[in-house]
Amino acid sequence: MLETTNNTLIPLAIGSVAYFTLHSLLASLRVKGFVQQRFPTALPAYRLLFNILSIILLLPLLWLVHQDSGSLLWAWQGSWHWLTMALSAFALGGFIWTAKAYDMSTFIGLRQWRERWQRTEDPEALHISSFHRFVRHPWYFLVLLILWSRDQYLNQTVFYALVTAYLIIGSRLEERKLVHQYGDAYRRYQRKVPGLIPLPWRWLRADETDELVQQATEKKSNRHNKICP
């Protein structure tokens, strides 16, 4: 069992790092800008193709994780088991709830394709749902809840640790783009609301939410008018 685990653990770790690096690179404005300049006709399909490629490349990693989980490191038992089950159920419900705050057509890339979107930034406006008032990246937080509320096996734990590291680093890279897109409104949002883990003393009031969304909309509109007079 140990030999098998070692044989799958190394490819899993290397493949995960390669996947996360490629994912961040392709999501960057620099690569999108290159496509915009060199292959402008492909830009409207970029987000859609990016999402499809992300899923396809993730499948081998998931196969490696689950075809040999490795030795058991710890298992949630007794009342802890029921607590982790409740957390997982909460996370699944949270995904459904927060999805309503997103334009899923834009998230997937279908809107960009239909409208032949020719800009590197996505057309979606800043959305701050009820959940976003307490954590800036609710989906990342919910993913972490699901991952770490499972019984932990060696290969799974290594993969989950790499996913966690990527969510921390990737969220910061993503927020550089959001600051570029929404300006001071997003900086104010960063100061008020934590990034990955909700904190009871840091949250956004409803009136502050409306103000930030309006400010971000004006910022994005002004940038668009300067680019396309």
Buried (B, 14 or more C-beta within 10 A) or exposed (E): EEEEBEEBBEEBBEBBEEBBEEBBEBBBBEBBEEBBEEEEEEBBBBBBEBBEEBEEBBEEBEEBBEEBBBEEEEEBEEEEEEEBEEBBEEBEEBBEBBEEEBBEBBBBBBBBBEEEBEBBBBBBBBBBBBBBBBBBBBBBBBBBBBBBBBBBBBBBBBBBBBBBEBBEEBBEEBBEBBBEBBBEBBEBBBEBBBBBEBEEEEBBEEEBBEBBBEBBBEBBEEBEEEEEE
